[in-house]
Amino acid sequence: QVQLVESGGGLVQPGGSLRLSCAASGFTFSNYQMRWYRQPLGRERELVASISSTGQTTNYADSVKGRYTISRDNAKNTVYLQMNTLKPEDTAAYYCYVRSWPKDYWGQGTQVTVSS
């Protein structure tokens, strides 16, 4: 079955960096667009970034453009989210997502907390 396992979250000071990873299994990873979402406590989940199956096309939320980079390694079935110049408002649970029709799949999430 489809599994998405995120890692790499933690506590970081404002201006710092983190790299999230999402290890995927149970489907042909290289055939699917992958996405990262985040959900601050008490708020709705929002799309942060997406990457096409080949990695050639990426898209970002305006709030993270220029600071975050999504990438993937199809040989390792892993998608990454490099987060730089982190701000307190980036604090959230971050989730990996794939739509393998007709279902949506989510990872368990990894918490990112940006605080001094």
N, C-alpha and C positions, 0 to 999 in steps of 0.2 A: 504494500500500500504506500501511498504518497506520504513522505515524511520530510519536514523542513525543520532544521535545528539551528537556531541562532546562537551566536556566542560573541563575546567581545565587549559587552556593555560594562558599565562601572561608573565610578565617581571621578569626575575630572573638573579641574578649575576652569573658570571662564578663560577663553583664548586657547585652551588645550585641544588635543586631538584624540580621537578614538577610531578604531577600525572594526567594524562589525563584519561577521561572516555568517553565511547561511549555507549549511551543507544539505543538499537535496538528495533524495533517493526515492525509488518506486515509480519513476517515470523517465522518459527520455529527455533529460535536462536540456540538451542542446536544441531541442525543437520548440522551446517555450520562452516567451517573454517572462521576465521576472520583475517583481516590484518590492520596494520597501515602503512600509507605512509606519506611522507613529501615532501614539495615542497618549496625550498628556492626561494626568489624573483628572477625572471628572469632565473630560471633554471628548468630542467625537474623534474617531480615527481618521487620519488624513494621509493622502498619498504624498510621499516624499520624493521618490525617484523610481524610474523604470528603465529597463534595458532590454533591447530586442534579443532574439534568440542567438544571433551571431555576435552581439555586442557592438554592432556598428551604430545603433541609434540609442541615444539616451535622452531622457527628459527629467526635469527637476521642478519641484515646487519653487515658486518665486522666493520663498523665505529661506531657501538653502542654496540657491544658485550661486556659484562662485566659491562656495565653502565645502560642499559635499561632492563626492565623486562615486558613482556606481560603476562597478566592473564585474566581470565574470570570468571564470576559468572553466570552460566546458569539459576539459580533460579531468578536472577534479570535482565536477558537479557542484560548484560552489559559486555563490554570488557574494560580493563584498559591498560595503558602504564605508568609504573613507570620509570621516567627518573632521574638518579643520575649523579653527577659529570658533570653537563652540561657545554658545551663549546660554544663559540661564533658561531662556525660553525654548531651548532645544531639549530640555528635560522631558522625557517621555519613555514609555515602553515602545520599543521598535520591533516591528514584525516583518517577516519575510512572507511573500505571497506568490502563489501561482494559480492560474485558472487552467485547469485541465478539464475541458468541457465534458460533462455539464456541471462540474463541481468546482468550488473555490476551496483552496487549501491555505491554511495559515500555520506558521510556526507558533511556538509557545511564547515567543517574545523574549527580549532582553532589555533590561532597564538601563537607561542612560540618565545620569544625574549630573547636571552642570552647576556647581556651587563652589563658593570660596569658603 
